[in-house]
């Protein structure tokens, strides 16, 4: 990329973003209950407001990858990713009807306590270990991605940038707890939104308006939003997004610790459901905006592709290049975009740190250090949060040397975490499912998905064919800079769509099962976990559905369960729902905790 000098105002904006985030943590460390109890530290005393929680939920999912990399992906592959907005609506429906009521009414700090109570400690530890490992690797990758982009633009040492990002996020999360995470997310979401809108608005003006931008996108075959081809190897077909993408969205927003924390921090279940709806709509919006940004970037470079000419080496660098080209004479605007990148990283890291502290604290500290006072436990949790922050910095530094291995770790970690949705479905829908069912389903799903991923990497079967790129407008010399590893394509040549580093793949020998879209890992994993789990539940040795605690079932199944199976309460045999209702209080269709039904 061409040299680009930031103004003093740009540096002030970036530094101010970091300082405000740190101040928010300090504020919540000194006010209110001062984070002296686990309820306040992890859930804000369960009295948080809807709007900040929904915004926090949005930016927790809006990672640095979406902010910096998604526009480049849209630039190369087209705008089909925009359909992700629709699957968020389906995921919101599934979450609020089936998943959220179970976890909210159990009033858990850690969602992984559900796995223990429903299936036993073996299932809990399998899922906890995979989630923790994946989260640690993910933190390192997020910090590294943001630091690399920012250090390149600002001409700051990469190691120093990594330390700054990791330290700031760990600082305000450790001392301020969940409230600091949520309110820092609100501030950071504002910065991210402004950064994306600036690139979209100013870029649209630069290309001559929205209609001209859309015309250029049409010329470049980038206006097809929906592809109904049922081929499961297509990365972003309608069916891949609406099936695989919906399951992923349901898994992340309906069963994972960061989101369950935000639901359980609400005062009432109805507020929690509102948070889920608003948060998932917000996530969809924050996925739409980078898609629009990618189309604007394509329109800007439609006639002189910087990848082909060698100005940049990867689509991930497009946002940085675009920013330098359109903002180079406007002090302050580059600083907002860079601050948005920092914000995307800080929001993701802080949520992961707080969630990991809850997972490890409730699983290990609560489990093995019995008798510890609430105040001591909270102090230990704060130390744990600081330690996790330190590990995140170390993981980011390791990523700078082992980038390829880290990406492999992220992929494998995502596969390892995928069966979690299937296990939860077994838990809330299948009363007869037990530990054996969950373990067999999980291990089968993991084995199949890992086999597909390894096969895809070994055979090179999974490829994504990029859309045409043009250099016909580069004749004026504006965009002819070259970088090592690239060859400038002359106008009119037959090589406009590729570079020496990115040849067109030969798909004739690809093995179809290994070419399946990664979005379908969730489809395969969920189907296998549930199917195998149900089948195993009918093998000899299963205790039967009568052994299931109805509180662990989704409301719809719970009502059926209570109606079908005889229960006893205070020695009275109950044979029907009319009898059960005499001794069991119902509120919104659920059994009240103070009137718990005992097993026979």
C-alpha positions in Angstrom: 0.0 0.0 0.0 1.0 3.6 -0.5 2.4 5.4 2.5 -0.2 7.1 4.6 0.4 9.5 7.5 -2.2 9.8 10.2 -2.9 13.2 11.7 -2.6 14.1 15.4 -6.4 14.1 15.6 -6.5 10.5 14.4 -4.1 9.5 17.2 -6.2 11.4 19.7 -9.3 9.5 18.7 -7.7 6.1 18.9 -6.0 6.8 22.2 -9.3 8.3 23.6 -11.2 5.1 22.6 -8.8 3.0 24.7 -8.9 5.4 27.6 -12.7 5.7 27.7 -12.9 1.9 27.7 -10.5 1.7 30.7 -12.4 4.5 32.5 -15.7 2.6 32.2 -14.1 -0.4 34.0 -12.7 1.9 36.7 -16.1 3.6 37.2 -17.9 0.3 37.8 -15.1 -0.9 40.1 -15.7 2.1 42.4 -19.5 2.5 42.3 -22.5 0.4 43.3 -21.6 -2.9 44.9 -18.1 -2.6 43.7 -18.2 -6.1 42.2 -18.1 -7.8 45.6 -20.4 -10.7 44.8 -20.5 -13.2 41.9 -24.0 -12.2 41.0 -22.9 -8.6 40.5 -19.6 -9.5 38.8 -21.1 -11.9 36.3 -24.7 -10.8 36.0 -24.9 -7.2 37.2 -27.2 -8.4 40.1 -29.7 -9.6 37.5 -31.0 -6.0 37.1 -29.4 -4.8 33.9 -31.5 -2.8 31.4 -32.6 -4.2 28.0 -31.0 -1.7 25.6 -27.4 -1.9 26.8 -27.7 -5.7 27.0 -29.0 -5.9 23.5 -26.2 -3.7 22.2 -23.6 -5.7 24.1 -25.0 -8.9 22.6 -24.7 -7.4 19.2 -21.1 -6.3 19.4 -20.0 -9.5 21.2 -20.8 -11.3 17.9 -19.6 -8.4 15.7 -15.9 -9.4 15.7 -12.9 -7.9 14.2 -13.3 -10.5 11.4 -16.6 -8.9 10.3 -15.3 -5.4 10.6 -12.1 -5.9 8.6 -12.4 -9.1 6.7 -16.0 -9.5 5.6 -16.0 -6.5 3.2 -13.0 -8.2 1.5 -14.9 -11.5 1.2 -17.9 -9.7 -0.3 -15.5 -7.9 -2.7 -14.3 -11.3 -4.0 -17.3 -13.6 -3.6 -20.3 -11.3 -3.8 -23.1 -10.2 -1.4 -24.8 -13.5 -0.6 -23.6 -13.2 3.0 -26.4 -10.6 3.4 -28.9 -13.4 3.9 -27.4 -14.0 7.3 -29.7 -11.3 8.5 -32.7 -13.6 7.8 -31.4 -16.5 9.7 -30.9 -14.3 12.8 -34.7 -13.8 12.8 -35.3 -17.5 12.8 -32.6 -18.0 15.4 -34.3 -15.4 17.6 -37.6 -17.3 17.3 -36.0 -20.6 18.3 -34.0 -19.0 21.1 -36.9 -17.3 22.8 -39.3 -20.2 22.5 -37.1 -23.2 23.3 -33.7 -22.3 24.8 -33.9 -19.1 26.7 -36.8 -20.1 29.0 -34.9 -23.1 30.3 -31.7 -21.3 31.1 -33.4 -18.2 32.5 -35.6 -20.1 34.9 -32.8 -22.2 36.2 -31.0 -19.0 37.2 -27.5 -20.3 36.5 -24.4 -18.2 36.5 -22.6 -20.7 34.1 -24.6 -22.4 31.4 -22.3 -25.4 31.7 -23.9 -26.2 35.1 -26.9 -27.3 33.0 -24.8 -30.0 31.3 -23.7 -31.3 34.7 -27.2 -31.3 36.2 -28.8 -32.8 33.1 -26.2 -35.3 31.9 -23.5 -35.5 34.5 -20.0 -34.3 35.0 -18.4 -36.2 32.1 -20.5 -34.3 29.5 -19.9 -31.0 31.3 -16.1 -31.4 31.3 -16.0 -32.5 27.7 -17.8 -29.4 26.6 -16.0 -27.1 29.0 -12.6 -28.2 27.9 -13.3 -27.8 24.2 -15.0 -24.4 24.8 -12.1 -23.1 26.9 -9.4 -24.2 24.5 -11.3 -22.7 21.6 -11.9 -19.4 23.4 -8.3 -19.0 24.3 -7.1 -19.6 20.8 -9.9 -17.3 19.5 -8.8 -14.5 21.8 -5.3 -14.7 20.5 -6.5 -14.6 16.9 -8.8 -11.6 17.5 -6.1 -9.5 19.3 -3.6 -10.4 16.6 -5.9 -9.5 13.7 -6.7 -6.1 15.1 -3.2 -5.4 16.2 -1.7 -6.3 12.8 -4.2 -4.1 10.9 -3.7 -1.1 13.2 0.1 -1.4 13.6 0.4 -1.5 9.8 -1.6 1.6 9.3 -0.3 3.6 12.3 3.3 2.4 11.9 3.4 1.1 15.5 5.3 -2.0 16.6 3.1 -5.1 16.4 4.1 -6.5 19.8 3.3 -3.2 21.5 -0.1 -3.0 19.9 -0.9 -6.5 21.0 0.1 -5.7 24.6 -2.0 -2.5 24.6 -5.2 -4.2 23.2 -4.9 -7.2 25.6 -4.1 -5.1 28.6 -6.9 -2.6 28.1 -9.5 -5.3 27.6 -8.3 -7.3 30.6 -8.1 -4.2 32.8 -11.6 -3.0 32.5 -13.1 -6.5 32.5 -11.2 -7.6 35.6 -12.0 -4.6 37.8 -15.4 -3.6 36.4 -17.0 -7.0 35.8 -20.0 -7.7 33.7 -21.4 -4.1 34.0 -18.2 -2.7 32.6 -18.2 -5.2 29.8 -21.7 -4.2 28.8 -21.3 -0.5 29.0 -18.0 -0.5 27.3 -19.7 -2.6 24.5 -22.3 0.2 24.1 -19.5 2.8 23.7 -17.5 0.5 21.3 -20.6 -0.3 19.3 -21.1 3.4 18.6 -17.5 3.8 17.4 -17.8 0.7 15.1 -21.2 1.9 13.7 -19.8 5.3 12.9 -16.7 3.8 11.3 -18.7 1.5 9.0 -21.2 4.3 8.1 -18.4 6.7 7.2 -16.8 4.2 4.8 -20.2 3.4 3.2 -21.4 7.0 2.9 -18.2 8.6 1.8 -17.3 5.7 -0.5 -20.8 5.9 -2.1 -20.2 9.6 -2.7 -16.8 8.9 -4.3 -18.2 6.4 -6.8 -21.0 8.8 -7.9 -23.9 7.7 -5.8 -25.7 4.5 -4.8 -27.2 3.9 -8.3 -23.8 4.1 -9.9 -22.3 1.9 -7.3 -25.0 -0.7 -7.9 -24.5 -0.4 -11.6 -20.8 -1.2 -11.2 -21.6 -4.1 -8.9 -24.0 -5.4 -11.6 -21.2 -5.2 -14.2 -19.0 -7.2 -11.9 -21.7 -9.9 -11.3 -22.1 -8.8 -7.7 -25.8 -8.2 -7.5 -27.0 -11.7 -7.0 -28.2 -11.8 -3.4 -29.8 -15.3 -3.5 -28.5 -18.5 -5.0 -31.1 -21.3 -4.7 -28.6 -24.0 -5.9 -29.0 -26.9 -3.4 -25.4 -27.9 -3.8 -24.1 -28.2 -0.2 -20.5 -27.4 -1.3 -21.5 -23.8 -2.1 -20.3 -21.6 0.8 -23.1 -19.1 0.8 -26.1 -20.6 -1.1 -29.6 -19.8 0.2 -29.9 -23.3 1.7 -26.5 -23.3 3.3 -27.2 -20.0 5.0 -30.7 -20.7 6.1 -30.0 -24.2 7.4 -26.3 -24.3 8.5 -26.2 -20.6 9.3 -29.4 -20.7 11.3 -28.1 -23.6 13.4 -24.9 -21.7 14.1 -26.8 -18.6 15.1 -29.0 -20.7 17.3 -26.1 -22.4 18.9 -24.1 -19.2 19.6 -27.1 -17.1 20.7 -29.2 -19.8 22.4 -26.7 -22.1 24.2 -23.3 -20.3 24.7 -22.1 -18.6 27.9 -21.7 -15.0 26.7 -25.3 -14.8 25.5 -26.9 -16.7 28.3 -25.1 -14.3 30.7 -26.9 -11.4 29.0 -30.3 -13.0 29.2 -29.9 -14.0 32.8 -28.8 -10.4 33.7 -32.3 -9.2 32.9 -34.9 -8.5 35.6 -37.6 -10.7 34.0 -37.9 -13.4 31.4 -39.9 -11.1 29.1 -37.1 -8.6 29.2 -34.6 -11.4 28.4 -36.6 -12.4 25.4 -36.6 -8.8 24.2 -32.9 -8.7 24.6 -32.6 -11.8 22.4 -34.8 -10.3 19.7 -33.1 -6.9 19.7 -29.6 -8.4 20.0 -30.1 -10.8 17.1 -31.6 -8.1 14.9 -28.6 -6.0 15.8 -26.2 -8.8 15.0 -27.9 -9.1 11.6 -27.5 -5.3 11.0 -23.9 -5.4 11.9 -23.5 -8.2 9.4 -25.4 -6.3 6.7 -23.3 -3.2 7.0 -19.9 -4.9 6.1 -21.7 -6.5 3.1 -22.7 -3.0 1.9 -19.2 -1.7 2.7 -17.8 -4.6 0.6 -20.0 -3.6 -2.4 -19.0 0.0 -2.0 -15.3 -0.9 -2.0 -15.8 -3.1 -5.1 -17.6 -0.2 -6.8 -14.6 2.1 -6.0 -12.0 -0.4 -7.4 -14.3 -1.9 -10.1 -12.0 -0.8 -12.9 -8.7 -1.2 -11.2 -8.5 -4.1 -8.8 -5.8 -3.6 -6.2 -5.4 -7.4 -5.7 -4.5 -8.0 -9.4 -2.3 -4.9 -9.6 -0.5 -5.9 -6.4 -1.3 -3.0 -4.2 -2.3 -5.4 -1.5 -1.7 -9.1 -1.0 -5.0 -10.2 0.5 -8.7 -9.2 0.5 -8.3 -8.7 4.3 -6.3 -5.6 3.5 -9.0 -4.0 1.4 -10.6 -2.0 4.2 -7.2 -0.5 5.2 -6.4 0.4 1.6 -9.9 1.8 1.0 -9.6 4.0 4.1 -6.2 5.4 3.1 -7.5 6.2 -0.4 -10.8 8.0 0.5 -9.8 9.5 3.9 -6.2 10.6 3.1 -7.1 14.3 3.1 -9.6 14.3 5.9 -8.0 14.3 9.4 -10.0 12.4 12.1 -11.9 10.1 9.8 -9.1 7.4 9.6 -8.9 7.6 13.4 -12.5 6.7 13.7 -12.2 3.7 11.4 -9.1 2.5 13.3 -10.8 3.1 16.6 -13.7 0.9 15.3 -11.2 -1.9 14.7 -9.9 -1.6 18.2 -13.5 -1.5 19.5 -14.4 -4.7 17.6 -11.4 -6.5 19.2 -12.0 -5.1 22.7 -15.7 -6.0 22.8 -15.0 -9.6 21.7 -12.1 -10.1 24.1 -13.8 -8.6 27.2 -16.8 -10.8 26.7 -14.7 -13.9 26.3 -12.6 -13.1 29.4 -15.7 -12.5 31.6 -17.4 -15.7 30.2 -14.3 -17.8 30.7 -14.0 -16.6 34.3 -17.6 -17.6 34.9 -17.1 -21.0 33.3 -13.9 -21.9 35.1 -15.0 -20.3 38.3 -18.3 -22.2 38.5 -16.7 -25.4 37.3 -13.5 -25.6 39.2 -13.4 -23.0 42.0 -16.9 -23.7 43.1 -16.5 -27.4 42.6 -13.2 -27.9 44.5 -12.9 -25.0 46.9 -16.1 -25.6 48.9 -16.8 -23.4 51.8 -15.2 -20.3 50.3 -17.0 -17.1 51.2 -18.7 -15.1 48.5 -16.2 -12.2 48.9 -13.2 -14.5 48.6 -14.7 -16.3 45.6 -15.2 -13.0 43.8 -11.6 -11.9 44.5 -10.4 -15.2 43.1 -12.5 -14.6 40.0 -11.0 -11.2 39.5 -7.5 -12.7 39.7 -8.6 -15.4 37.2 -9.9 -12.7 34.8 -6.6 -11.0 34.9 -4.8 -14.3 34.3 -7.0 -15.0 31.3 -6.2 -11.6 30.0 -2.5 -12.4 30.3 -3.0 -15.6 28.5 -4.8 -13.8 25.7 -1.8 -11.6 25.1 0.5 -14.6 25.1 -1.8 -16.4 22.6 -1.7 -13.3 20.3 2.1 -13.2 20.4 2.2 -16.9 19.5 -0.3 -16.3 16.7 2.2 -13.8 15.2 4.6 -16.6 14.7 2.2 -19.6 14.2 -0.6 -18.0 12.2 -1.4 -21.0 10.1 -1.5 -23.4 13.0 -3.7 -21.0 15.0 -6.1 -20.8 12.1 -6.2 -24.6 12.0 -6.8 -24.5 15.8 -9.7 -22.1 15.4 -11.3 -24.3 12.7 -10.9 -27.5 14.8 -12.0 -25.6 17.9 -15.2 -24.6 16.1 -15.8 -28.1 15.1 -15.3 -29.3 18.7 -17.8 -26.8 20.0 -20.5 -27.6 17.4 -22.1 -30.6 19.1 -23.1 -28.4 22.0 -26.3 -27.5 20.2 -27.1 -31.1 19.7 -26.5 -31.9 23.4 -28.8 -29.0 24.5 -31.5 -30.2 22.0 -31.3 -33.7 23.6 -31.5 -32.2 27.0 -34.5 -30.0 26.5 -36.5 -32.1 24.1 -35.7 -35.7 24.9 -36.5 -36.6 28.6 -35.1 -40.1 28.2 -31.7 -38.8 27.0 -28.9 -39.5 29.5 -25.1 -39.1 29.8 -24.5 -42.1 27.6 -26.7 -40.7 24.9 -25.0 -37.3 24.9 -21.5 -38.7 24.9 -22.1 -41.1 22.1 -23.9 -38.4 20.0 -21.1 -35.9 20.6 -18.2 -38.3 19.8 -19.8 -39.5 16.7 -20.5 -36.0 15.4 -17.0 -34.9 16.3 -15.4 -37.9 14.5 -17.4 -37.3 11.3 -16.8 -33.5 11.2 -13.1 -33.8 12.0 -12.8 -36.4 9.2 -14.4 -34.0 6.7 -12.2 -31.1 7.8 -9.0 -33.1 7.6 -10.0 -34.6 4.3 -10.8 -31.1 2.9 -7.4 -29.8 3.9 -5.5 -32.9 2.6 -7.3 -33.2 -0.7 -7.8 -29.4 -1.3 -11.4 -30.1 -2.2 -12.9 -27.0 -0.7 -12.5 -24.0 -2.9 -14.3 -20.7 -3.5 -14.4 -19.4 -7.0 -14.0 -15.6 -7.0 -16.0 -13.3 -9.2 -14.3 -11.4 -12.1 -11.9 -8.6 -11.3 -10.9 -5.9 -13.7 -7.8 -3.7 -14.3 -9.1 -2.0 -17.5 -9.1 1.4 -15.8 -5.5 1.3 -14.5 -4.0 2.8 -17.6 -3.7 6.3 -16.0 -1.1 5.0 -13.6 -3.0 5.7 -10.5 -3.1 2.1 -9.2 0.0 0.4 -10.6 2.1 -0.1 -7.5 3.3 -3.6 -7.1 4.2 -5.7 -4.1 6.3 -8.8 -3.8 4.6 -12.0 -4.9 2.2 -10.2 -7.3 2.4 -9.4 -11.0 0.5 -6.4 -12.4 -2.0 -7.5 -15.0 -2.1 -5.4 -18.1 -5.5 -4.2 -19.5 -7.1 -6.6 -21.9 -5.1 -9.7 -20.8 -6.8 -13.0 -20.1 -5.5 -13.2 -16.5 -7.7 -10.5 -15.0 -9.4 -12.9 -12.6 -6.3 -14.4 -11.0 -2.8 -13.7 -9.7 0.2 -16.0 -9.6 -0.5 -16.5 -5.9 -4.2 -17.4 -6.4 -4.6 -19.7 -9.4 -8.0 -20.9 -10.5 -8.5 -24.3 -8.8 -9.1 -27.5 -10.6 -12.3 -28.9 -9.2 -12.6 -32.0 -11.4 -11.0 -34.3 -8.9 -12.5 -32.9 -5.7 -14.3 -35.3 -3.3 -17.8 -33.9 -2.7 -18.1 -34.8 1.0 -14.8 -33.0 1.7 -15.9 -29.9 -0.3 -19.0 -29.4 1.9 -19.5 -25.8 3.1 -18.1 -25.2 6.7 -21.5 -23.7 7.5 -22.9 -27.3 7.3 -20.7 -28.6 10.0 -23.4 -27.4 12.4 -26.0 -29.2 10.3 -24.1 -32.5 10.3 -23.0 -32.2 13.9 -26.5 -31.4 15.3 -28.2 -34.1 13.3 -25.7 -36.7 14.3 -25.7 -35.8 17.9 -29.4 -35.8 18.2 -30.0 -38.9 16.1 -27.3 -41.0 17.7 -28.3 -39.7 21.2 -32.0 -40.6 20.7 -31.1 -44.1 19.4 -28.7 -44.8 22.3 -31.3 -43.6 24.8 -33.4 -46.7 23.9 -30.6 -49.2 24.6 -30.9 -51.3 27.8 -29.7 -49.6 30.9 -31.4 -46.3 30.3 -33.3 -45.1 33.4 -36.2 -43.9 31.2 -37.8 -40.4 30.9 -39.2 -40.6 34.5 -35.7 -39.9 35.8 -35.5 -36.5 34.1 -35.9 -33.3 36.1 -38.7 -31.4 34.3 -37.0 -28.1 35.0 -34.4 -29.1 32.4 -36.9 -29.4 29.7 -38.2 -26.7 27.4 -41.7 -25.4 28.4 -43.5 -27.1 25.6 -42.0 -30.5 26.4 -42.2 -29.9 30.1 -46.0 -29.5 30.0 -46.4 -32.7 28.1 -44.0 -34.5 30.4 -45.8 -33.4 33.6 -49.1 -34.3 32.0 -48.0 -37.8 31.0 -45.9 -39.1 33.9 -47.3 -39.7 37.3 -45.5 -37.6 40.0 -45.8 -37.5 43.7 -45.8 -34.5 46.0 -46.0 -34.8 49.8 -47.0 -38.4 49.4 -50.0 -37.7 47.1 -50.0 -39.7 43.9 -50.8 -37.5 40.9 -52.3 -39.0 37.8 -53.2 -36.0 35.6 -52.5 -32.4 34.8 -55.6 -31.3 36.8 -54.2 -33.0 39.9 -50.7 -31.7 39.3 -52.0 -28.2 39.1 -53.4 -28.5 42.6 -50.0 -28.8 44.2 -47.7 -27.2 41.5 -47.8 -23.5 40.9 -47.5 -22.5 37.3 -46.3 -19.1 36.0 -46.1 -18.6 32.3 -46.5 -22.4 31.9 -43.5 -23.3 34.1 -43.2 -24.9 37.5 -42.5 -22.4 40.2 -39.2 -23.1 41.9 -40.7 -23.1 45.4 -43.2 -25.9 44.5 -40.7 -28.3 43.0 -42.1 -31.7 42.2 -40.2 -34.6 43.7 -39.4 -37.8 41.7 -41.3 -41.0 42.5 
